[in-house]
Amino acid sequence: MHLCLAVTHSFCSPFSSLLQLQEFAHFDFAVWRKRYMQWIGQMKSRILDIFRGIDRDQDGRISQREFMDSVLSSRFPTNSLEMTAVANIFDINGDGFIDYYEFVSALHPSRDPLRRTADADRIQDEVNRQVAQCNCAKRFQVEQISANRYRFGESQQLRMVRILRSTLMVRVGGGWIALDEFLVKNDPCRVKGRTNLKINEKYLSTEFSPSAGKCSGSQSASKGLSPSRSNSSLSLYTSASAPNSPQTRKIKRTPLRHDLL
């Protein structure tokens, strides 16, 4: 019996390895990650719970071998070839260990702490660059409170700043506006310059003169028409109220003749 099992195992092992090689030829880590996350969801577990279950000594990191053995011993469908590749991907810095941040960033690329740090640095650099454009003696104050939250000016309100479509945006109310537009509206130095520019464009441009002429002309025309209307009203009033007016006598005689007939 044992001999049969040994012979069967000797034939199955190469065949199983061949199947694994064929499957590994089409290996896609994105597909594997999606399946693994779905499996974690079905287990109703959290990523933190999975990591702590592997991290027996609770030192915040696990070896590649510990990670591979833990997944292979679970009910998740995978094989040793896939897990070797997966462990290498999880080990971002290549030190042979996987810490919790590497574990999370491999499963959630959008939550990559290294990426968040890089974005925070880019945001800080761009905020400093735009604020430095103010040449006032008392520069507009911008204080970084956290990675993506800032306090602008004398306001105590914290505003979220993030990169959206390669543009630095500030959270205002229920929407987002570009940082440069936000500074124009809130930095007193920029608001003052913007107001002067608007005044110059409105009152000193050459396009304003013809319209002003038209306005003054229309006003003078209206003033010229006013006496005519006044005189006309006055003449109508005089003719209607004059007791010796022929028109008045005619109007009075007509009803009398009609009554006599």
C-alpha positions as CSV (number, residue, x, y, z in Angstrom):
1,M,0.0,0.0,0.0
2,H,2.7,2.4,1.0
3,L,4.7,1.4,-2.2
4,C,1.6,2.3,-4.3
5,L,1.3,5.6,-2.7
6,A,5.0,6.3,-3.1
7,V,4.8,5.4,-6.8
8,T,1.7,7.5,-7.3
9,H,3.3,10.4,-5.6
10,S,6.4,10.1,-7.7
11,F,4.3,10.3,-10.8
12,C,2.0,13.1,-9.5
13,S,4.8,15.4,-8.3
14,P,6.3,16.0,-11.8
15,F,2.9,16.3,-13.3
16,S,1.8,18.8,-10.6
17,S,5.0,20.8,-11.1
18,L,4.3,20.9,-14.8
19,L,0.8,22.2,-14.2
20,Q,2.1,24.9,-11.9
21,L,4.7,26.0,-14.4
22,Q,2.0,26.3,-17.1
23,E,-0.2,28.3,-14.8
24,F,2.7,30.5,-13.7
25,A,3.4,31.3,-17.3
26,H,0.2,33.4,-17.3
27,F,0.6,34.7,-13.7
28,D,-0.7,38.2,-13.2
29,F,-0.1,39.7,-9.8
30,A,-3.1,42.1,-10.2
31,V,-5.4,39.1,-10.7
32,W,-3.8,37.3,-7.7
33,R,-4.2,40.4,-5.5
34,K,-7.8,40.7,-6.4
35,R,-8.5,37.1,-5.6
36,Y,-6.7,37.4,-2.3
37,M,-8.6,40.5,-1.3
38,Q,-11.9,38.8,-2.2
39,W,-10.8,35.8,-0.1
40,I,-10.0,38.0,2.9
41,G,-13.4,39.6,2.5
42,Q,-15.1,36.2,2.5
43,M,-13.2,35.4,5.7
44,K,-14.6,38.6,7.1
45,S,-11.1,39.6,8.2
46,R,-9.0,42.7,8.0
47,I,-5.6,43.0,6.4
48,L,-4.3,43.9,9.9
49,D,-5.7,40.7,11.3
50,I,-4.1,38.6,8.5
51,F,-0.7,40.3,9.1
52,R,-0.9,39.8,12.9
53,G,-1.8,36.2,12.4
54,I,1.5,35.7,10.4
55,D,3.6,37.9,12.7
56,R,3.8,35.5,15.6
57,D,6.5,37.5,17.5
58,Q,4.7,40.8,16.9
59,D,7.8,42.6,15.9
60,G,6.1,44.4,13.0
61,R,7.6,42.3,10.2
62,I,7.5,38.8,8.7
63,S,9.9,36.9,6.6
64,Q,9.1,35.9,3.0
65,R,9.1,32.3,4.1
66,E,6.6,33.0,6.9
67,F,4.3,34.8,4.5
68,M,4.5,32.0,1.9
69,D,3.9,29.2,4.4
70,S,1.0,31.0,5.9
71,V,-0.8,31.5,2.6
72,L,0.0,28.0,1.4
73,S,-1.3,26.5,4.6
74,S,-4.6,28.4,4.3
75,R,-7.5,27.6,2.0
76,F,-6.6,30.2,-0.5
77,P,-6.1,28.7,-3.9
78,T,-2.5,29.3,-5.0
79,N,0.8,27.4,-5.3
80,S,4.5,27.7,-4.3
81,L,5.6,29.2,-7.6
82,E,3.0,32.0,-7.4
83,M,3.8,32.6,-3.7
84,T,7.5,32.9,-4.5
85,A,6.8,35.7,-7.0
86,V,4.2,37.3,-4.7
87,A,6.6,37.4,-1.7
88,N,9.2,39.1,-3.8
89,I,6.7,41.7,-4.9
90,F,5.6,42.3,-1.3
91,D,9.2,42.7,-0.2
92,I,9.6,46.2,-1.7
93,N,13.0,47.0,-0.3
94,G,14.4,43.5,-0.9
95,D,15.7,42.9,2.6
96,G,14.0,39.5,2.9
97,F,11.3,40.8,5.2
98,I,7.8,42.3,4.7
99,D,6.7,44.9,7.2
100,Y,3.1,46.0,7.7
101,Y,3.5,49.1,5.4
102,E,4.9,46.9,2.6
103,F,2.1,44.4,3.2
104,V,-0.6,47.1,2.9
105,S,0.9,48.9,0.0
106,A,1.2,45.7,-2.0
107,L,-2.5,44.9,-1.5
108,H,-3.7,48.6,-1.7
109,P,-1.4,50.5,-4.2
110,S,-3.5,53.6,-3.7
111,R,-2.8,53.5,0.0
112,D,1.0,53.1,-0.5
113,P,2.5,55.1,2.4
114,L,5.6,55.8,0.3
115,R,3.4,57.3,-2.4
116,R,1.5,59.3,0.2
117,T,4.8,60.7,1.6
118,A,5.9,61.6,-1.9
119,D,2.6,63.4,-2.6
120,A,2.8,65.2,0.7
121,D,6.3,66.4,-0.2
122,R,5.1,67.6,-3.6
123,I,2.2,69.4,-2.0
124,Q,4.4,71.1,0.5
125,D,6.9,72.2,-2.1
126,E,4.2,73.7,-4.4
127,V,2.5,75.5,-1.5
128,N,5.8,77.0,-0.4
129,R,6.6,78.0,-4.0
130,Q,3.3,79.8,-4.5
131,V,3.3,81.5,-1.1
132,A,6.9,82.7,-1.7
133,Q,5.6,84.8,-4.6
134,C,4.2,87.3,-2.1
135,N,6.7,90.1,-1.6
136,C,4.9,91.9,1.2
137,A,6.8,92.6,4.4
138,K,4.2,90.6,6.3
139,R,3.8,87.5,4.1
140,F,0.6,85.5,4.0
141,Q,1.0,82.7,6.5
142,V,0.4,79.1,5.6
143,E,0.9,76.4,8.2
144,Q,1.0,72.7,7.6
145,I,-1.0,70.8,10.2
146,S,-0.8,67.3,8.8
147,A,0.2,65.6,5.6
148,N,-2.6,67.2,3.5
149,R,-4.2,69.7,5.9
150,Y,-3.2,73.4,6.1
151,R,-4.2,76.5,7.9
152,F,-4.3,79.6,5.7
153,G,-3.8,83.2,7.0
154,E,-5.4,84.1,10.3
155,S,-8.3,81.7,9.9
156,Q,-8.4,78.8,12.3
157,Q,-10.2,76.6,9.8
158,L,-8.2,73.6,8.5
159,R,-8.4,73.0,4.7
160,M,-7.5,69.8,2.9
161,V,-5.0,70.2,0.0
162,R,-4.4,67.4,-2.5
163,I,-3.3,66.8,-6.0
164,L,-6.2,66.3,-8.5
165,R,-5.4,65.7,-12.2
166,S,-1.9,67.1,-11.7
167,T,-3.2,70.3,-10.1
168,L,-2.9,71.3,-6.5
169,M,-6.5,71.9,-5.2
170,V,-7.9,73.3,-2.0
171,R,-11.1,72.0,-0.4
172,V,-13.6,74.8,-0.2
173,G,-17.2,74.1,0.9
174,G,-18.4,71.2,-1.1
175,G,-16.0,71.5,-3.9
176,W,-12.3,72.1,-4.9
177,I,-10.5,75.1,-6.4
178,A,-7.0,75.5,-7.6
179,L,-4.4,76.7,-5.0
180,D,-3.4,79.8,-7.0
181,E,-7.1,80.8,-7.3
182,F,-7.6,80.3,-3.6
183,L,-4.6,82.5,-2.8
184,V,-5.9,85.2,-5.1
185,K,-9.1,85.3,-3.2
186,N,-7.7,85.1,0.3
187,D,-4.2,86.6,0.3
188,P,-4.7,90.3,1.0
189,C,-1.7,91.2,-1.1
190,R,-3.1,89.4,-4.1
191,V,-6.6,90.6,-3.5
192,K,-5.4,94.2,-3.5
193,G,-3.5,93.8,-6.7
194,R,-6.4,92.0,-8.4
195,T,-8.8,94.8,-7.4
196,N,-6.5,97.5,-8.8
197,L,-6.2,95.6,-12.0
198,K,-10.0,95.3,-12.3
199,I,-10.3,99.1,-11.7
200,N,-7.7,99.9,-14.3
201,E,-9.4,97.6,-16.8
202,K,-12.8,99.1,-16.1
203,Y,-12.1,102.9,-16.0
204,L,-8.8,103.4,-17.9
205,S,-9.3,101.2,-20.9
206,T,-9.9,102.8,-24.3
207,E,-13.0,100.7,-24.8
208,F,-14.7,102.5,-21.9
209,S,-14.6,106.0,-23.6
210,P,-17.0,105.4,-26.5
211,S,-19.5,103.8,-24.2
212,A,-19.1,106.7,-21.8
213,G,-19.7,109.1,-24.7
214,K,-22.8,107.1,-25.7
215,C,-24.0,107.2,-22.1
216,S,-23.5,110.9,-21.8
217,G,-25.0,111.5,-25.2
218,S,-28.1,109.5,-24.2
219,Q,-28.3,111.3,-21.0
220,S,-28.1,114.7,-22.7
221,A,-30.7,113.5,-25.2
222,S,-33.0,112.5,-22.5
223,K,-32.4,115.8,-20.8
224,G,-33.2,117.5,-24.1
225,L,-36.4,115.5,-24.4
226,S,-37.6,116.3,-20.9
227,P,-38.6,119.9,-21.6
228,S,-40.5,118.9,-24.7
229,R,-42.5,116.3,-22.7
230,S,-43.0,118.9,-20.0
231,N,-44.1,121.5,-22.4
232,S,-46.4,119.0,-24.2
233,S,-48.0,118.1,-20.9
234,L,-48.4,121.7,-20.0
235,S,-50.0,122.6,-23.3
236,L,-52.5,119.7,-23.1
237,Y,-53.4,120.8,-19.6
238,T,-53.8,124.4,-20.7
239,S,-55.9,123.6,-23.7
240,A,-58.1,121.2,-21.8
241,S,-58.6,123.6,-18.9
242,A,-59.0,126.9,-20.8
243,P,-62.6,128.1,-20.4
244,N,-62.6,130.2,-23.6
245,S,-61.2,127.4,-25.8
246,P,-63.2,126.8,-29.0
247,Q,-62.7,123.1,-28.6
248,T,-64.2,123.3,-25.1
249,R,-67.3,125.2,-26.3
250,K,-67.7,122.7,-29.2
251,I,-67.6,119.8,-26.8
252,K,-70.2,121.5,-24.6
253,R,-72.6,122.4,-27.5
254,T,-72.6,118.9,-29.0
255,P,-74.3,117.2,-25.9
256,L,-76.9,120.1,-25.8
257,R,-77.9,119.6,-29.4
258,H,-78.2,115.9,-28.9
259,D,-80.4,116.4,-25.9
260,L,-82.7,118.8,-27.8
261,L,-83.2,116.4,-30.7
